[in-house]
Amino acid sequence: MARRFLDLSFNALRGLPDGLSRLTQLNALNVSFNPLGPGFPPVLTALTSLLELNLDHTGACECGGGGGGYIHD
C-alpha cells in the first residue's frame, strides 16, 4: 500500500480548508507550527484513512505531557 502524506507545516494557516475532507485516502498529515487555535479541526473527522496526525504547536488540542499533538495509530 502506498503511503499518502501531506505536509502543511509552517504555513501560517489559521484554519484548515474544507476541501481537505476530500482527501479520504490520506494516511498521514502534518499541520504542525500553524496557528490553528483551540479545538480539534472538524474537517479532520472525514479523513477516515488517517493513521498519523501531527498537531504540534498549533494550539488545536491539549494532549498533555508537554503540549505534543502527535497521534500515531
mmJSON file of the N, C-alpha and C atoms, coordinates in Angstrom:
{"data_MODEL":{"atom_site":{
"group_PDB":["ATOM","ATOM","ATOM","ATOM","ATOM","ATOM","ATOM","ATOM","ATOM","ATOM","ATOM","ATOM","ATOM","ATOM","ATOM","ATOM","ATOM","ATOM","ATOM","ATOM","ATOM","ATOM","ATOM","ATOM","ATOM","ATOM","ATOM","ATOM","ATOM","ATOM","ATOM","ATOM","ATOM","ATOM","ATOM","ATOM","ATOM","ATOM","ATOM","ATOM","ATOM","ATOM","ATOM","ATOM","ATOM","ATOM","ATOM","ATOM","ATOM","ATOM","ATOM","ATOM","ATOM","ATOM","ATOM","ATOM","ATOM","ATOM","ATOM","ATOM","ATOM","ATOM","ATOM","ATOM","ATOM","ATOM","ATOM","ATOM","ATOM","ATOM","ATOM","ATOM","ATOM","ATOM","ATOM","ATOM","ATOM","ATOM","ATOM","ATOM","ATOM","ATOM","ATOM","ATOM","ATOM","ATOM","ATOM","ATOM","ATOM","ATOM","ATOM","ATOM","ATOM","ATOM","ATOM","ATOM","ATOM","ATOM","ATOM","ATOM","ATOM","ATOM","ATOM","ATOM","ATOM","ATOM","ATOM","ATOM","ATOM","ATOM","ATOM","ATOM","ATOM","ATOM","ATOM","ATOM","ATOM","ATOM","ATOM","ATOM","ATOM","ATOM","ATOM","ATOM","ATOM","ATOM","ATOM","ATOM","ATOM","ATOM","ATOM","ATOM","ATOM","ATOM","ATOM","ATOM","ATOM","ATOM","ATOM","ATOM","ATOM","ATOM","ATOM","ATOM","ATOM","ATOM","ATOM","ATOM","ATOM","ATOM","ATOM","ATOM","ATOM","ATOM","ATOM","ATOM","ATOM","ATOM","ATOM","ATOM","ATOM","ATOM","ATOM","ATOM","ATOM","ATOM","ATOM","ATOM","ATOM","ATOM","ATOM","ATOM","ATOM","ATOM","ATOM","ATOM","ATOM","ATOM","ATOM","ATOM","ATOM","ATOM","ATOM","ATOM","ATOM","ATOM","ATOM","ATOM","ATOM","ATOM","ATOM","ATOM","ATOM","ATOM","ATOM","ATOM","ATOM","ATOM","ATOM","ATOM","ATOM","ATOM","ATOM","ATOM","ATOM","ATOM","ATOM","ATOM","ATOM","ATOM","ATOM","ATOM","ATOM","ATOM","ATOM","ATOM","ATOM","ATOM","ATOM"],
"id":[1,2,3,4,5,6,7,8,9,10,11,12,13,14,15,16,17,18,19,20,21,22,23,24,25,26,27,28,29,30,31,32,33,34,35,36,37,38,39,40,41,42,43,44,45,46,47,48,49,50,51,52,53,54,55,56,57,58,59,60,61,62,63,64,65,66,67,68,69,70,71,72,73,74,75,76,77,78,79,80,81,82,83,84,85,86,87,88,89,90,91,92,93,94,95,96,97,98,99,100,101,102,103,104,105,106,107,108,109,110,111,112,113,114,115,116,117,118,119,120,121,122,123,124,125,126,127,128,129,130,131,132,133,134,135,136,137,138,139,140,141,142,143,144,145,146,147,148,149,150,151,152,153,154,155,156,157,158,159,160,161,162,163,164,165,166,167,168,169,170,171,172,173,174,175,176,177,178,179,180,181,182,183,184,185,186,187,188,189,190,191,192,193,194,195,196,197,198,199,200,201,202,203,204,205,206,207,208,209,210,211,212,213,214,215,216,217,218,219],
"type_symbol":["N","C","C","N","C","C","N","C","C","N","C","C","N","C","C","N","C","C","N","C","C","N","C","C","N","C","C","N","C","C","N","C","C","N","C","C","N","C","C","N","C","C","N","C","C","N","C","C","N","C","C","N","C","C","N","C","C","N","C","C","N","C","C","N","C","C","N","C","C","N","C","C","N","C","C","N","C","C","N","C","C","N","C","C","N","C","C","N","C","C","N","C","C","N","C","C","N","C","C","N","C","C","N","C","C","N","C","C","N","C","C","N","C","C","N","C","C","N","C","C","N","C","C","N","C","C","N","C","C","N","C","C","N","C","C","N","C","C","N","C","C","N","C","C","N","C","C","N","C","C","N","C","C","N","C","C","N","C","C","N","C","C","N","C","C","N","C","C","N","C","C","N","C","C","N","C","C","N","C","C","N","C","C","N","C","C","N","C","C","N","C","C","N","C","C","N","C","C","N","C","C","N","C","C","N","C","C","N","C","C","N","C","C","N","C","C","N","C","C"],
"label_atom_id":["N","CA","C","N","CA","C","N","CA","C","N","CA","C","N","CA","C","N","CA","C","N","CA","C","N","CA","C","N","CA","C","N","CA","C","N","CA","C","N","CA","C","N","CA","C","N","CA","C","N","CA","C","N","CA","C","N","CA","C","N","CA","C","N","CA","C","N","CA","C","N","CA","C","N","CA","C","N","CA","C","N","CA","C","N","CA","C","N","CA","C","N","CA","C","N","CA","C","N","CA","C","N","CA","C","N","CA","C","N","CA","C","N","CA","C","N","CA","C","N","CA","C","N","CA","C","N","CA","C","N","CA","C","N","CA","C","N","CA","C","N","CA","C","N","CA","C","N","CA","C","N","CA","C","N","CA","C","N","CA","C","N","CA","C","N","CA","C","N","CA","C","N","CA","C","N","CA","C","N","CA","C","N","CA","C","N","CA","C","N","CA","C","N","CA","C","N","CA","C","N","CA","C","N","CA","C","N","CA","C","N","CA","C","N","CA","C","N","CA","C","N","CA","C","N","CA","C","N","CA","C","N","CA","C","N","CA","C","N","CA","C","N","CA","C","N","CA","C","N","CA","C","N","CA","C"],
"label_alt_id":[null,null,null,null,null,null,null,null,null,null,null,null,null,null,null,null,null,null,null,null,null,null,null,null,null,null,null,null,null,null,null,null,null,null,null,null,null,null,null,null,null,null,null,null,null,null,null,null,null,null,null,null,null,null,null,null,null,null,null,null,null,null,null,null,null,null,null,null,null,null,null,null,null,null,null,null,null,null,null,null,null,null,null,null,null,null,null,null,null,null,null,null,null,null,null,null,null,null,null,null,null,null,null,null,null,null,null,null,null,null,null,null,null,null,null,null,null,null,null,null,null,null,null,null,null,null,null,null,null,null,null,null,null,null,null,null,null,null,null,null,null,null,null,null,null,null,null,null,null,null,null,null,null,null,null,null,null,null,null,null,null,null,null,null,null,null,null,null,null,null,null,null,null,null,null,null,null,null,null,null,null,null,null,null,null,null,null,null,null,null,null,null,null,null,null,null,null,null,null,null,null,null,null,null,null,null,null,null,null,null,null,null,null,null,null,null,null,null,null],
"label_comp_id":["MET","MET","MET","ALA","ALA","ALA","ARG","ARG","ARG","ARG","ARG","ARG","PHE","PHE","PHE","LEU","LEU","LEU","ASP","ASP","ASP","LEU","LEU","LEU","SER","SER","SER","PHE","PHE","PHE","ASN","ASN","ASN","ALA","ALA","ALA","LEU","LEU","LEU","ARG","ARG","ARG","GLY","GLY","GLY","LEU","LEU","LEU","PRO","PRO","PRO","ASP","ASP","ASP","GLY","GLY","GLY","LEU","LEU","LEU","SER","SER","SER","ARG","ARG","ARG","LEU","LEU","LEU","THR","THR","THR","GLN","GLN","GLN","LEU","LEU","LEU","ASN","ASN","ASN","ALA","ALA","ALA","LEU","LEU","LEU","ASN","ASN","ASN","VAL","VAL","VAL","SER","SER","SER","PHE","PHE","PHE","ASN","ASN","ASN","PRO","PRO","PRO","LEU","LEU","LEU","GLY","GLY","GLY","PRO","PRO","PRO","GLY","GLY","GLY","PHE","PHE","PHE","PRO","PRO","PRO","PRO","PRO","PRO","VAL","VAL","VAL","LEU","LEU","LEU","THR","THR","THR","ALA","ALA","ALA","LEU","LEU","LEU","THR","THR","THR","SER","SER","SER","LEU","LEU","LEU","LEU","LEU","LEU","GLU","GLU","GLU","LEU","LEU","LEU","ASN","ASN","ASN","LEU","LEU","LEU","ASP","ASP","ASP","HIS","HIS","HIS","THR","THR","THR","GLY","GLY","GLY","ALA","ALA","ALA","CYS","CYS","CYS","GLU","GLU","GLU","CYS","CYS","CYS","GLY","GLY","GLY","GLY","GLY","GLY","GLY","GLY","GLY","GLY","GLY","GLY","GLY","GLY","GLY","GLY","GLY","GLY","TYR","TYR","TYR","ILE","ILE","ILE","HIS","HIS","HIS","ASP","ASP","ASP"],
"label_asym_id":["A","A","A","A","A","A","A","A","A","A","A","A","A","A","A","A","A","A","A","A","A","A","A","A","A","A","A","A","A","A","A","A","A","A","A","A","A","A","A","A","A","A","A","A","A","A","A","A","A","A","A","A","A","A","A","A","A","A","A","A","A","A","A","A","A","A","A","A","A","A","A","A","A","A","A","A","A","A","A","A","A","A","A","A","A","A","A","A","A","A","A","A","A","A","A","A","A","A","A","A","A","A","A","A","A","A","A","A","A","A","A","A","A","A","A","A","A","A","A","A","A","A","A","A","A","A","A","A","A","A","A","A","A","A","A","A","A","A","A","A","A","A","A","A","A","A","A","A","A","A","A","A","A","A","A","A","A","A","A","A","A","A","A","A","A","A","A","A","A","A","A","A","A","A","A","A","A","A","A","A","A","A","A","A","A","A","A","A","A","A","A","A","A","A","A","A","A","A","A","A","A","A","A","A","A","A","A","A","A","A","A","A","A","A","A","A","A","A","A"],
"label_entity_id":["1","1","1","1","1","1","1","1","1","1","1","1","1","1","1","1","1","1","1","1","1","1","1","1","1","1","1","1","1","1","1","1","1","1","1","1","1","1","1","1","1","1","1","1","1","1","1","1","1","1","1","1","1","1","1","1","1","1","1","1","1","1","1","1","1","1","1","1","1","1","1","1","1","1","1","1","1","1","1","1","1","1","1","1","1","1","1","1","1","1","1","1","1","1","1","1","1","1","1","1","1","1","1","1","1","1","1","1","1","1","1","1","1","1","1","1","1","1","1","1","1","1","1","1","1","1","1","1","1","1","1","1","1","1","1","1","1","1","1","1","1","1","1","1","1","1","1","1","1","1","1","1","1","1","1","1","1","1","1","1","1","1","1","1","1","1","1","1","1","1","1","1","1","1","1","1","1","1","1","1","1","1","1","1","1","1","1","1","1","1","1","1","1","1","1","1","1","1","1","1","1","1","1","1","1","1","1","1","1","1","1","1","1","1","1","1","1","1","1"],
"label_seq_id":[1,1,1,2,2,2,3,3,3,4,4,4,5,5,5,6,6,6,7,7,7,8,8,8,9,9,9,10,10,10,11,11,11,12,12,12,13,13,13,14,14,14,15,15,15,16,16,16,17,17,17,18,18,18,19,19,19,20,20,20,21,21,21,22,22,22,23,23,23,24,24,24,25,25,25,26,26,26,27,27,27,28,28,28,29,29,29,30,30,30,31,31,31,32,32,32,33,33,33,34,34,34,35,35,35,36,36,36,37,37,37,38,38,38,39,39,39,40,40,40,41,41,41,42,42,42,43,43,43,44,44,44,45,45,45,46,46,46,47,47,47,48,48,48,49,49,49,50,50,50,51,51,51,52,52,52,53,53,53,54,54,54,55,55,55,56,56,56,57,57,57,58,58,58,59,59,59,60,60,60,61,61,61,62,62,62,63,63,63,64,64,64,65,65,65,66,66,66,67,67,67,68,68,68,69,69,69,70,70,70,71,71,71,72,72,72,73,73,73],
"pdbx_PDB_ins_code":[null,null,null,null,null,null,null,null,null,null,null,null,null,null,null,null,null,null,null,null,null,null,null,null,null,null,null,null,null,null,null,null,null,null,null,null,null,null,null,null,null,null,null,null,null,null,null,null,null,null,null,null,null,null,null,null,null,null,null,null,null,null,null,null,null,null,null,null,null,null,null,null,null,null,null,null,null,null,null,null,null,null,null,null,null,null,null,null,null,null,null,null,null,null,null,null,null,null,null,null,null,null,null,null,null,null,null,null,null,null,null,null,null,null,null,null,null,null,null,null,null,null,null,null,null,null,null,null,null,null,null,null,null,null,null,null,null,null,null,null,null,null,null,null,null,null,null,null,null,null,null,null,null,null,null,null,null,null,null,null,null,null,null,null,null,null,null,null,null,null,null,null,null,null,null,null,null,null,null,null,null,null,null,null,null,null,null,null,null,null,null,null,null,null,null,null,null,null,null,null,null,null,null,null,null,null,null,null,null,null,null,null,null,null,null,null,null,null,null],
"Cartn_x":[0.848,0.0,0.89,0.611,1.362,0.946,1.943,1.674,1.337,0.273,-0.147,0.014,0.977,1.386,1.264,0.744,0.643,1.274,2.218,2.905,2.525,1.733,1.306,1.936,2.986,3.619,4.251,4.339,4.995,4.393,3.07,2.413,1.542,1.589,0.788,-0.709,-1.166,-2.59,-3.35,-4.427,-5.266,-6.454,-6.578,-7.622,-7.296,-7.998,-7.784,-8.908,-8.59,-9.615,-10.599,-11.858,-12.889,-12.557,-11.887,-11.532,-10.617,-9.963,-9.099,-9.89,-11.169,-12.005,-12.172,-11.857,-11.955,-10.753,-9.727,-8.529,-8.7,-9.693,-10.065,-9.032,-8.098,-7.057,-5.798,-5.823,-4.651,-4.33,-3.057,-2.624,-1.944,-1.264,-0.501,-0.626,-0.807,-0.967,-0.155,0.639,1.429,0.977,0.354,-0.069,0.603,1.733,2.431,2.907,3.059,3.559,2.671,1.367,0.369,-0.546,-0.918,-1.769,-3.244,-3.586,-4.954,-5.924,-5.434,-6.305,-6.859,-7.67,-8.175,-9.217,-9.321,-10.315,-9.76,-10.381,-9.976,-10.608,-9.813,-10.372,-11.39,-12.659,-13.709,-13.471,-12.789,-12.549,-11.767,-11.027,-10.215,-11.045,-12.26,-13.093,-13.45,-13.366,-13.669,-12.5,-11.326,-10.131,-10.035,-10.855,-11.008,-9.815,-8.945,-7.751,-6.531,-6.698,-5.587,-5.035,-3.739,-3.07,-2.135,-1.623,-0.705,-1.158,-1.156,-1.56,-0.64,-0.016,0.872,0.247,-0.165,-0.758,0.154,1.432,2.376,2.382,2.372,2.489,1.425,0.19,-0.918,-1.946,-1.966,-2.996,-4.304,-4.326,-5.565,-6.022,-5.096,-5.512,-4.516,-4.996,-4.144,-4.051,-2.945,-2.775,-2.034,-1.621,-0.933,0.503,1.242,2.607,3.535,3.453,4.388,3.811,2.538,1.902,2.023,2.487,2.603,1.235,1.137,-0.123,0.055,0.968,1.25,0.439,-0.343,-1.173,-0.725,-0.456,0.013,-0.761,-1.295,-2.054,-1.164],
"Cartn_y":[-1.187,0.0,1.247,2.153,3.406,4.324,4.944,5.9,7.254,7.847,9.158,10.165,11.07,12.0,13.433,14.305,15.727,16.521,17.382,18.213,19.675,20.222,21.623,22.428,21.908,22.581,23.907,24.829,26.131,26.956,26.985,27.748,28.881,29.162,30.231,30.057,28.808,28.528,28.819,29.559,29.855,28.91,28.066,27.057,26.094,24.984,24.019,24.141,24.086,24.246,23.081,23.38,22.338,21.276,21.67,20.734,19.615,19.805,18.77,17.489,17.621,16.46,15.527,15.994,15.146,14.221,14.409,13.568,12.324,11.537,10.388,9.266,9.269,8.249,8.654,9.837,10.36,9.524,9.111,8.296,9.113,10.201,10.987,12.466,13.281,14.723,15.447,16.404,17.228,18.678,19.224,20.63,21.394,20.88,21.495,22.904,23.69,25.064,25.957,25.786,26.662,27.134,28.399,28.918,28.562,27.274,26.822,27.247,27.432,27.838,26.644,26.921,25.853,24.978,23.766,22.826,21.936,20.803,19.865,20.289,20.463,20.897,19.888,20.269,19.334,18.677,19.355,18.796,17.483,17.283,16.076,14.827,14.959,13.785,13.022,13.657,12.997,12.169,12.344,11.642,10.275,9.356,8.056,7.123,7.393,6.567,7.116,8.211,8.876,8.02,7.73,6.942,7.786,8.876,9.758,11.2,11.923,13.321,14.096,15.145,15.971,17.352,17.662,18.951,19.734,19.393,20.086,21.589,22.349,23.812,24.472,23.954,24.559,25.186,24.764,25.211,24.488,23.52,22.835,21.838,21.277,20.335,20.385,20.109,19.993,18.513,17.915,16.475,16.124,17.146,16.907,16.458,16.413,15.908,16.731,18.028,18.837,19.495,19.358,20.074,19.421,18.174,17.492,17.163,17.159,16.844,15.811,14.869,13.861,12.62,12.177,10.991,9.958,8.753,7.688,6.429,5.775,4.54,3.348],
"Cartn_z":[0.0,0.0,0.0,-0.883,-0.954,0.186,0.771,1.848,1.233,1.674,1.19,2.316,2.142,3.191,2.687,3.522,3.192,4.326,3.979,4.961,4.738,5.658,5.599,6.736,7.33,8.463,8.044,9.02,8.844,7.706,7.584,6.523,7.045,8.323,8.943,8.689,8.628,8.436,9.723,9.628,10.791,10.866,9.887,9.83,8.708,8.665,7.603,6.579,5.3,4.264,4.261,3.976,3.914,2.872,1.793,0.735,1.189,2.318,2.864,3.137,3.413,3.718,2.52,1.322,0.125,-0.034,0.782,0.699,1.571,1.257,2.088,2.073,1.133,1.067,1.836,2.446,3.141,4.378,4.502,5.647,6.732,6.341,7.318,6.974,8.012,7.831,8.894,8.443,9.355,9.185,10.212,10.197,11.336,11.806,12.932,12.613,13.681,13.607,12.729,12.843,12.238,13.361,13.398,14.485,14.287,14.395,14.15,15.239,16.45,17.547,18.292,19.312,20.177,19.494,19.983,19.479,18.379,18.199,17.165,15.844,14.776,13.495,12.96,12.813,12.408,11.055,10.156,8.828,8.901,9.973,10.102,10.355,10.797,11.075,9.805,8.647,7.38,6.862,7.447,6.969,7.637,7.176,7.831,7.629,6.664,6.45,7.176,7.892,8.553,9.694,9.631,10.663,11.512,10.934,11.653,11.493,12.594,12.596,13.524,13.001,13.812,13.979,15.212,15.569,16.512,16.543,17.431,17.177,18.239,18.194,17.323,17.397,16.654,17.586,18.846,19.767,19.539,18.629,18.267,19.316,20.066,21.111,22.249,23.396,24.577,24.881,24.48,24.663,25.94,26.71,27.968,27.761,28.825,28.759,27.884,27.916,27.173,25.929,25.696,24.595,23.242,23.186,21.902,21.334,20.034,19.388,18.31,18.518,17.508,17.819,16.858,17.034,16.016,16.48,15.601,15.939,14.916,15.125,14.9],
"occupancy":[1.0,1.0,1.0,1.0,1.0,1.0,1.0,1.0,1.0,1.0,1.0,1.0,1.0,1.0,1.0,1.0,1.0,1.0,1.0,1.0,1.0,1.0,1.0,1.0,1.0,1.0,1.0,1.0,1.0,1.0,1.0,1.0,1.0,1.0,1.0,1.0,1.0,1.0,1.0,1.0,1.0,1.0,1.0,1.0,1.0,1.0,1.0,1.0,1.0,1.0,1.0,1.0,1.0,1.0,1.0,1.0,1.0,1.0,1.0,1.0,1.0,1.0,1.0,1.0,1.0,1.0,1.0,1.0,1.0,1.0,1.0,1.0,1.0,1.0,1.0,1.0,1.0,1.0,1.0,1.0,1.0,1.0,1.0,1.0,1.0,1.0,1.0,1.0,1.0,1.0,1.0,1.0,1.0,1.0,1.0,1.0,1.0,1.0,1.0,1.0,1.0,1.0,1.0,1.0,1.0,1.0,1.0,1.0,1.0,1.0,1.0,1.0,1.0,1.0,1.0,1.0,1.0,1.0,1.0,1.0,1.0,1.0,1.0,1.0,1.0,1.0,1.0,1.0,1.0,1.0,1.0,1.0,1.0,1.0,1.0,1.0,1.0,1.0,1.0,1.0,1.0,1.0,1.0,1.0,1.0,1.0,1.0,1.0,1.0,1.0,1.0,1.0,1.0,1.0,1.0,1.0,1.0,1.0,1.0,1.0,1.0,1.0,1.0,1.0,1.0,1.0,1.0,1.0,1.0,1.0,1.0,1.0,1.0,1.0,1.0,1.0,1.0,1.0,1.0,1.0,1.0,1.0,1.0,1.0,1.0,1.0,1.0,1.0,1.0,1.0,1.0,1.0,1.0,1.0,1.0,1.0,1.0,1.0,1.0,1.0,1.0,1.0,1.0,1.0,1.0,1.0,1.0,1.0,1.0,1.0,1.0,1.0,1.0,1.0,1.0,1.0,1.0,1.0,1.0],
"B_iso_or_equiv":[0.0,0.0,0.0,0.0,0.0,0.0,0.0,0.0,0.0,0.0,0.0,0.0,0.0,0.0,0.0,0.0,0.0,0.0,0.0,0.0,0.0,0.0,0.0,0.0,0.0,0.0,0.0,0.0,0.0,0.0,0.0,0.0,0.0,0.0,0.0,0.0,0.0,0.0,0.0,0.0,0.0,0.0,0.0,0.0,0.0,0.0,0.0,0.0,0.0,0.0,0.0,0.0,0.0,0.0,0.0,0.0,0.0,0.0,0.0,0.0,0.0,0.0,0.0,0.0,0.0,0.0,0.0,0.0,0.0,0.0,0.0,0.0,0.0,0.0,0.0,0.0,0.0,0.0,0.0,0.0,0.0,0.0,0.0,0.0,0.0,0.0,0.0,0.0,0.0,0.0,0.0,0.0,0.0,0.0,0.0,0.0,0.0,0.0,0.0,0.0,0.0,0.0,0.0,0.0,0.0,0.0,0.0,0.0,0.0,0.0,0.0,0.0,0.0,0.0,0.0,0.0,0.0,0.0,0.0,0.0,0.0,0.0,0.0,0.0,0.0,0.0,0.0,0.0,0.0,0.0,0.0,0.0,0.0,0.0,0.0,0.0,0.0,0.0,0.0,0.0,0.0,0.0,0.0,0.0,0.0,0.0,0.0,0.0,0.0,0.0,0.0,0.0,0.0,0.0,0.0,0.0,0.0,0.0,0.0,0.0,0.0,0.0,0.0,0.0,0.0,0.0,0.0,0.0,0.0,0.0,0.0,0.0,0.0,0.0,0.0,0.0,0.0,0.0,0.0,0.0,0.0,0.0,0.0,0.0,0.0,0.0,0.0,0.0,0.0,0.0,0.0,0.0,0.0,0.0,0.0,0.0,0.0,0.0,0.0,0.0,0.0,0.0,0.0,0.0,0.0,0.0,0.0,0.0,0.0,0.0,0.0,0.0,0.0,0.0,0.0,0.0,0.0,0.0,0.0],
"pdbx_formal_charge":[null,null,null,null,null,null,null,null,null,null,null,null,null,null,null,null,null,null,null,null,null,null,null,null,null,null,null,null,null,null,null,null,null,null,null,null,null,null,null,null,null,null,null,null,null,null,null,null,null,null,null,null,null,null,null,null,null,null,null,null,null,null,null,null,null,null,null,null,null,null,null,null,null,null,null,null,null,null,null,null,null,null,null,null,null,null,null,null,null,null,null,null,null,null,null,null,null,null,null,null,null,null,null,null,null,null,null,null,null,null,null,null,null,null,null,null,null,null,null,null,null,null,null,null,null,null,null,null,null,null,null,null,null,null,null,null,null,null,null,null,null,null,null,null,null,null,null,null,null,null,null,null,null,null,null,null,null,null,null,null,null,null,null,null,null,null,null,null,null,null,null,null,null,null,null,null,null,null,null,null,null,null,null,null,null,null,null,null,null,null,null,null,null,null,null,null,null,null,null,null,null,null,null,null,null,null,null,null,null,null,null,null,null,null,null,null,null,null,null],
"auth_seq_id":[1,1,1,2,2,2,3,3,3,4,4,4,5,5,5,6,6,6,7,7,7,8,8,8,9,9,9,10,10,10,11,11,11,12,12,12,13,13,13,14,14,14,15,15,15,16,16,16,17,17,17,18,18,18,19,19,19,20,20,20,21,21,21,22,22,22,23,23,23,24,24,24,25,25,25,26,26,26,27,27,27,28,28,28,29,29,29,30,30,30,31,31,31,32,32,32,33,33,33,34,34,34,35,35,35,36,36,36,37,37,37,38,38,38,39,39,39,40,40,40,41,41,41,42,42,42,43,43,43,44,44,44,45,45,45,46,46,46,47,47,47,48,48,48,49,49,49,50,50,50,51,51,51,52,52,52,53,53,53,54,54,54,55,55,55,56,56,56,57,57,57,58,58,58,59,59,59,60,60,60,61,61,61,62,62,62,63,63,63,64,64,64,65,65,65,66,66,66,67,67,67,68,68,68,69,69,69,70,70,70,71,71,71,72,72,72,73,73,73],
"auth_comp_id":["MET","MET","MET","ALA","ALA","ALA","ARG","ARG","ARG","ARG","ARG","ARG","PHE","PHE","PHE","LEU","LEU","LEU","ASP","ASP","ASP","LEU","LEU","LEU","SER","SER","SER","PHE","PHE","PHE","ASN","ASN","ASN","ALA","ALA","ALA","LEU","LEU","LEU","ARG","ARG","ARG","GLY","GLY","GLY","LEU","LEU","LEU","PRO","PRO","PRO","ASP","ASP","ASP","GLY","GLY","GLY","LEU","LEU","LEU","SER","SER","SER","ARG","ARG","ARG","LEU","LEU","LEU","THR","THR","THR","GLN","GLN","GLN","LEU","LEU","LEU","ASN","ASN","ASN","ALA","ALA","ALA","LEU","LEU","LEU","ASN","ASN","ASN","VAL","VAL","VAL","SER","SER","SER","PHE","PHE","PHE","ASN","ASN","ASN","PRO","PRO","PRO","LEU","LEU","LEU","GLY","GLY","GLY","PRO","PRO","PRO","GLY","GLY","GLY","PHE","PHE","PHE","PRO","PRO","PRO","PRO","PRO","PRO","VAL","VAL","VAL","LEU","LEU","LEU","THR","THR","THR","ALA","ALA","ALA","LEU","LEU","LEU","THR","THR","THR","SER","SER","SER","LEU","LEU","LEU","LEU","LEU","LEU","GLU","GLU","GLU","LEU","LEU","LEU","ASN","ASN","ASN","LEU","LEU","LEU","ASP","ASP","ASP","HIS","HIS","HIS","THR","THR","THR","GLY","GLY","GLY","ALA","ALA","ALA","CYS","CYS","CYS","GLU","GLU","GLU","CYS","CYS","CYS","GLY","GLY","GLY","GLY","GLY","GLY","GLY","GLY","GLY","GLY","GLY","GLY","GLY","GLY","GLY","GLY","GLY","GLY","TYR","TYR","TYR","ILE","ILE","ILE","HIS","HIS","HIS","ASP","ASP","ASP"],
"auth_asym_id":["A","A","A","A","A","A","A","A","A","A","A","A","A","A","A","A","A","A","A","A","A","A","A","A","A","A","A","A","A","A","A","A","A","A","A","A","A","A","A","A","A","A","A","A","A","A","A","A","A","A","A","A","A","A","A","A","A","A","A","A","A","A","A","A","A","A","A","A","A","A","A","A","A","A","A","A","A","A","A","A","A","A","A","A","A","A","A","A","A","A","A","A","A","A","A","A","A","A","A","A","A","A","A","A","A","A","A","A","A","A","A","A","A","A","A","A","A","A","A","A","A","A","A","A","A","A","A","A","A","A","A","A","A","A","A","A","A","A","A","A","A","A","A","A","A","A","A","A","A","A","A","A","A","A","A","A","A","A","A","A","A","A","A","A","A","A","A","A","A","A","A","A","A","A","A","A","A","A","A","A","A","A","A","A","A","A","A","A","A","A","A","A","A","A","A","A","A","A","A","A","A","A","A","A","A","A","A","A","A","A","A","A","A","A","A","A","A","A","A"],
"auth_atom_id":["N","CA","C","N","CA","C","N","CA","C","N","CA","C","N","CA","C","N","CA","C","N","CA","C","N","CA","C","N","CA","C","N","CA","C","N","CA","C","N","CA","C","N","CA","C","N","CA","C","N","CA","C","N","CA","C","N","CA","C","N","CA","C","N","CA","C","N","CA","C","N","CA","C","N","CA","C","N","CA","C","N","CA","C","N","CA","C","N","CA","C","N","CA","C","N","CA","C","N","CA","C","N","CA","C","N","CA","C","N","CA","C","N","CA","C","N","CA","C","N","CA","C","N","CA","C","N","CA","C","N","CA","C","N","CA","C","N","CA","C","N","CA","C","N","CA","C","N","CA","C","N","CA","C","N","CA","C","N","CA","C","N","CA","C","N","CA","C","N","CA","C","N","CA","C","N","CA","C","N","CA","C","N","CA","C","N","CA","C","N","CA","C","N","CA","C","N","CA","C","N","CA","C","N","CA","C","N","CA","C","N","CA","C","N","CA","C","N","CA","C","N","CA","C","N","CA","C","N","CA","C","N","CA","C","N","CA","C","N","CA","C","N","CA","C","N","CA","C","N","CA","C","N","CA","C"],
"pdbx_PDB_model_num":[1,1,1,1,1,1,1,1,1,1,1,1,1,1,1,1,1,1,1,1,1,1,1,1,1,1,1,1,1,1,1,1,1,1,1,1,1,1,1,1,1,1,1,1,1,1,1,1,1,1,1,1,1,1,1,1,1,1,1,1,1,1,1,1,1,1,1,1,1,1,1,1,1,1,1,1,1,1,1,1,1,1,1,1,1,1,1,1,1,1,1,1,1,1,1,1,1,1,1,1,1,1,1,1,1,1,1,1,1,1,1,1,1,1,1,1,1,1,1,1,1,1,1,1,1,1,1,1,1,1,1,1,1,1,1,1,1,1,1,1,1,1,1,1,1,1,1,1,1,1,1,1,1,1,1,1,1,1,1,1,1,1,1,1,1,1,1,1,1,1,1,1,1,1,1,1,1,1,1,1,1,1,1,1,1,1,1,1,1,1,1,1,1,1,1,1,1,1,1,1,1,1,1,1,1,1,1,1,1,1,1,1,1,1,1,1,1,1,1]
}}}
